[in-house]
Amino acid sequence: MPLQSIAKIGIPGSTGSSFDHGAFDPKTHRVFVAHTGRNCLEVIDHDSGKHLRSLPGFPEAAGVVADEGMVLVTNRGSASLALVDAETFDTRRVFKVGSRPNGVAIVAQRKLAIAACIGDEGEMPTLHVIELEGEGHYSIELPGRPRWCVTNAVGDRVFLAVQEPSLVLTAGLPKLDDVKHWALPSVGAHGLDIDHQRARLYCACDDAVLMEVDARSGAVIDEWPLAGAPDVTFFNPATGSVHVAIGQPGLIQSVDPRTGAHTKISTGLGTHTTALVAPNRLYAFSPSDGGALVLADT
């Protein structure tokens, strides 16, 4: 069934602003989203459907992930990665990483943080792995601009979408060894998520194609057209659907990889980021609506 709009949650100062990635923390039942245009982290209580807090001090906040009461935020404006307590909202630690960090992932059971950094004129793109409760810090240079990243279920490999050349880079954790480059036939690898049960990666590419990739071999299994250039991509294990946010014209396209069936729901122009709350909710962050659209995924 298609996504259905069921509620709106206002976020202060968000009309006409800009958001980036969002994430749900299962321990606290809170949704966190990078409010890039206001240099802050927004917090929504999922159970009550209310905005809780705007947390300042996250320069050009970009990527957000959360698990087991831990929230990671990449700050493009300060070349840093912040570890935030999802319950108290305290910033526990701040780690220096490469220039303009973007994609981020967490392996909660191993206390590992992963940050993919875009770089600048004086610095190559880099991928970093940080021990959250130790001093270990590993990094490698990347062949191009990184986008989003995810890990496998056991947390011993990371998968990273690289824009150009368009590919999925995979490496062992934590030392970023055994690096492989899986070239994609579509331009501009961007949004990325993983179906752990079937070992499938879903990579949404800038040339408006969603690709299904074998997470063990890198083989491209299938592909489906999209309605525009994509951004944040989530796979919902409860429904089997892949949800792709498309900022222009402003919609979310949902694809069932088992059948190829797809549906669309209109959002606001510039709504290119979402947060999945499995099994049945997807939050879409809309500057034109001044907050979050709550969508039912049934």
C-alpha positions as CSV (number, residue, x, y, z in Angstrom):
1,M,0.0,0.0,0.0
2,P,1.2,3.6,-0.6
3,L,2.4,5.8,2.2
4,Q,-0.4,7.8,3.8
5,S,-0.1,11.3,5.4
6,I,-1.4,11.2,9.0
7,A,0.0,14.2,10.8
8,K,2.3,17.3,10.8
9,I,4.6,18.3,13.6
10,G,5.8,21.9,13.6
11,I,9.5,22.6,14.1
12,P,10.4,26.2,15.2
13,G,12.4,28.2,12.6
14,S,12.1,25.6,9.9
15,T,9.9,27.3,7.3
16,G,12.1,28.0,4.3
17,S,15.1,26.5,6.1
18,S,17.0,23.3,5.3
19,F,17.3,19.9,6.8
20,D,19.6,17.0,6.2
21,H,19.5,13.4,7.6
22,G,17.2,12.2,10.4
23,A,17.2,9.1,12.6
24,F,15.1,7.3,15.2
25,D,16.6,6.0,18.5
26,P,14.7,2.9,19.5
27,K,15.8,3.2,23.2
28,T,14.3,6.7,23.8
29,H,11.6,6.7,21.0
30,R,13.0,10.0,19.8
31,V,13.6,11.2,16.3
32,F,16.6,13.4,15.7
33,V,17.2,15.4,12.5
34,A,20.0,17.7,11.4
35,H,18.6,21.2,10.9
36,T,21.4,22.4,8.7
37,G,20.0,25.8,8.1
38,R,19.9,26.6,11.8
39,N,23.1,24.8,12.9
40,C,21.2,22.7,15.3
41,L,19.8,19.2,16.1
42,E,16.0,18.9,16.3
43,V,14.3,16.4,18.6
44,I,10.8,14.9,18.2
45,D,9.1,12.6,20.7
46,H,7.7,9.8,18.5
47,D,5.2,8.6,21.1
48,S,3.5,12.0,21.7
49,G,4.1,13.3,18.2
50,K,5.6,16.6,19.6
51,H,8.7,18.6,19.0
52,L,10.8,18.4,22.2
53,R,13.9,20.5,21.7
54,S,16.2,22.4,19.4
55,L,19.8,21.7,20.4
56,P,22.3,24.4,19.3
57,G,25.9,24.0,18.6
58,F,26.1,21.8,15.5
59,P,27.7,23.8,12.7
60,E,26.1,22.9,9.4
61,A,24.8,19.6,10.9
62,A,24.5,17.1,8.1
63,G,24.4,13.4,8.9
64,V,22.5,11.8,11.9
65,V,22.3,8.2,13.1
66,A,21.0,6.8,16.4
67,D,21.0,3.6,18.3
68,E,21.0,2.4,21.9
69,G,20.6,5.9,23.3
70,M,23.6,7.2,21.3
71,V,23.2,9.9,18.5
72,L,26.0,10.7,16.1
73,V,26.0,14.1,14.2
74,T,28.4,15.1,11.5
75,N,29.2,18.9,11.5
76,R,30.3,20.1,8.1
77,G,31.1,23.6,9.5
78,S,33.6,22.3,12.1
79,A,35.1,19.1,10.6
80,S,33.8,17.2,13.6
81,L,31.6,14.3,14.7
82,A,29.6,14.7,17.9
83,L,28.3,12.0,20.2
84,V,25.1,13.0,21.9
85,D,23.2,11.3,24.7
86,A,19.6,10.7,23.4
87,E,18.1,10.8,26.9
88,T,19.8,13.9,28.4
89,F,20.8,15.7,25.1
90,D,24.3,16.2,26.5
91,T,27.2,16.1,24.0
92,R,29.4,13.4,25.4
93,R,32.4,13.8,23.1
94,V,33.4,15.6,19.9
95,F,35.9,14.0,17.5
96,K,37.9,15.8,14.8
97,V,37.5,14.2,11.4
98,G,38.2,15.2,7.8
99,S,36.9,18.4,6.1
100,R,33.1,18.6,5.5
101,P,31.9,15.4,7.1
102,N,28.7,14.1,5.6
103,G,27.5,10.5,5.8
104,V,27.6,8.7,9.1
105,A,27.0,5.3,10.5
106,I,27.1,3.6,14.0
107,V,27.8,0.1,15.1
108,A,26.4,0.3,18.6
109,Q,27.3,-3.2,19.7
110,R,31.0,-2.5,19.0
111,K,30.9,1.2,20.0
112,L,32.2,2.3,16.5
113,A,31.4,5.5,14.6
114,I,31.9,6.0,10.9
115,A,32.1,9.4,9.2
116,A,32.5,10.0,5.4
117,C,34.1,13.4,4.7
118,I,33.7,15.3,1.4
119,G,37.0,17.2,1.7
120,D,37.9,20.5,0.1
121,E,40.5,22.1,-2.2
122,G,43.3,21.2,0.2
123,E,42.1,17.9,1.4
124,M,41.1,14.6,-0.2
125,P,37.7,12.9,0.6
126,T,38.3,10.5,3.5
127,L,36.5,7.8,5.5
128,H,37.0,7.6,9.2
129,V,36.3,5.0,11.9
130,I,36.4,6.1,15.5
131,E,36.2,4.0,18.7
132,L,33.6,5.8,20.8
133,E,34.9,4.5,24.1
134,G,38.6,4.3,23.2
135,E,41.3,6.2,21.3
136,G,41.3,4.2,18.1
137,H,40.9,6.2,14.9
138,Y,41.4,4.8,11.4
139,S,41.1,6.6,8.1
140,I,41.5,6.1,4.3
141,E,41.4,8.4,1.3
142,L,38.4,8.0,-1.0
143,P,38.3,8.0,-4.8
144,G,35.5,10.6,-4.9
145,R,32.9,12.5,-3.0
146,P,31.2,10.3,-0.4
147,R,27.4,10.3,0.2
148,W,25.6,8.0,2.6
149,C,27.0,4.9,4.4
150,V,25.6,1.8,6.2
151,T,27.0,-1.3,7.8
152,N,26.1,-5.0,7.7
153,A,24.2,-6.7,10.5
154,V,27.3,-8.0,12.4
155,G,29.1,-4.6,12.1
156,D,32.3,-5.9,10.5
157,R,31.9,-4.1,7.1
158,V,30.9,-0.7,5.9
159,F,29.3,0.2,2.6
160,L,29.7,3.8,1.2
161,A,28.1,5.4,-1.8
162,V,30.6,7.5,-3.8
163,Q,29.3,10.0,-6.3
164,E,32.0,10.1,-8.9
165,P,33.2,7.6,-10.0
166,S,29.8,6.2,-9.2
167,L,30.4,3.2,-7.0
168,V,29.8,1.4,-3.7
169,L,33.0,1.2,-1.6
170,T,33.1,-1.5,1.0
171,A,35.8,-2.1,3.7
172,G,36.3,-4.1,6.8
173,L,35.8,-2.7,10.3
174,P,37.3,-1.2,12.3
175,K,40.6,-0.8,10.4
176,L,39.1,-0.1,7.0
177,D,41.1,-3.0,5.4
178,D,40.0,-5.3,2.6
179,V,38.7,-2.4,0.5
180,K,36.6,-3.1,-2.6
181,H,35.2,-0.8,-5.2
182,W,31.9,-1.9,-6.8
183,A,31.3,0.2,-9.9
184,L,27.7,1.1,-10.7
185,P,26.2,1.5,-14.2
186,S,24.2,4.6,-13.1
187,V,25.6,8.1,-12.4
188,G,25.9,9.6,-9.0
189,A,25.5,7.0,-6.2
190,H,23.7,8.9,-3.4
191,G,21.1,7.5,-1.0
192,L,22.0,4.0,0.5
193,D,20.4,1.4,2.7
194,I,20.6,-2.3,3.4
195,D,18.3,-5.3,3.7
196,H,20.2,-7.3,6.2
197,Q,18.1,-10.5,5.8
198,R,18.5,-10.7,2.1
199,A,22.0,-9.1,1.9
200,R,20.8,-6.5,-0.5
201,L,22.0,-2.8,-0.9
202,Y,19.6,-0.2,-2.3
203,C,21.4,2.7,-3.9
204,A,19.5,5.6,-5.3
205,C,21.5,7.4,-8.0
206,D,21.4,11.0,-9.3
207,D,20.4,10.0,-12.8
208,A,17.0,8.9,-11.3
209,V,17.6,5.2,-10.9
210,L,17.3,2.9,-7.8
211,M,19.7,0.0,-7.9
212,E,19.6,-3.3,-6.0
213,V,23.1,-4.6,-5.3
214,D,24.3,-7.9,-3.8
215,A,26.0,-6.9,-0.5
216,R,28.3,-10.0,-0.7
217,S,29.5,-9.7,-4.3
218,G,28.7,-6.2,-5.5
219,A,26.7,-7.6,-8.4
220,V,23.9,-5.4,-9.7
221,I,20.7,-7.4,-9.4
222,D,17.9,-5.1,-10.5
223,E,17.1,-1.4,-11.1
224,W,14.0,0.8,-11.2
225,P,13.4,4.3,-12.6
226,L,12.8,7.2,-10.1
227,A,10.8,10.4,-10.6
228,G,13.8,12.6,-10.1
229,A,17.2,13.0,-8.5
230,P,17.1,11.2,-5.1
231,D,18.5,11.8,-1.7
232,V,17.7,10.0,1.6
233,T,16.8,6.3,1.0
234,F,15.4,3.9,3.6
235,F,14.6,0.2,3.4
236,N,11.7,-0.8,5.8
237,P,12.3,-4.5,6.8
238,A,8.7,-4.7,8.2
239,T,7.0,-3.9,4.8
240,G,9.8,-4.7,2.4
241,S,9.5,-1.3,0.7
242,V,12.4,1.1,-0.2
243,H,11.4,4.7,0.3
244,V,13.3,7.3,-1.7
245,A,13.0,11.1,-1.0
246,I,13.1,13.3,-4.1
247,G,13.4,17.0,-3.3
248,Q,12.2,18.2,-6.7
249,P,9.3,18.1,-7.4
250,G,8.9,17.1,-3.8
251,L,7.8,13.5,-3.3
252,I,8.6,10.1,-1.8
253,Q,8.7,7.2,-4.2
254,S,8.3,3.7,-2.6
255,V,9.5,0.7,-4.5
256,D,8.8,-3.0,-3.6
257,P,11.9,-4.8,-4.8
258,R,10.1,-8.2,-4.8
259,T,7.6,-7.1,-7.5
260,G,8.9,-3.8,-8.9
261,A,5.6,-2.1,-8.0
262,H,6.0,1.5,-6.9
263,T,3.9,4.3,-5.5
264,K,4.4,8.0,-4.9
265,I,3.2,10.5,-2.3
266,S,3.6,14.3,-2.7
267,T,5.5,16.2,-0.1
268,G,6.8,19.8,-0.1
269,L,9.3,21.2,-2.6
270,G,12.8,20.6,-1.1
271,T,11.7,17.7,1.1
272,H,14.7,15.5,0.4
273,T,15.3,13.9,3.8
274,T,13.4,11.4,6.0
275,A,13.7,9.2,9.1
276,L,12.3,5.7,9.3
277,V,10.5,4.5,12.5
278,A,9.9,0.8,11.7
279,P,7.5,-0.9,11.5
280,N,5.0,1.7,10.2
281,R,6.1,5.3,10.3
282,L,8.2,7.5,8.0
283,Y,9.0,11.2,8.9
284,A,9.6,13.5,6.0
285,F,11.2,16.9,6.8
286,S,9.6,19.7,4.8
287,P,10.8,23.3,4.9
288,S,7.7,24.4,3.0
289,D,5.5,22.8,5.6
290,G,7.5,24.1,8.5
291,G,8.3,20.8,10.1
292,A,7.8,17.1,9.8
293,L,5.2,15.2,7.8
294,V,4.3,11.9,9.5
295,L,3.5,9.2,7.0
296,A,2.1,5.7,7.7
297,D,3.9,2.8,6.0
298,T,1.5,-0.2,6.0
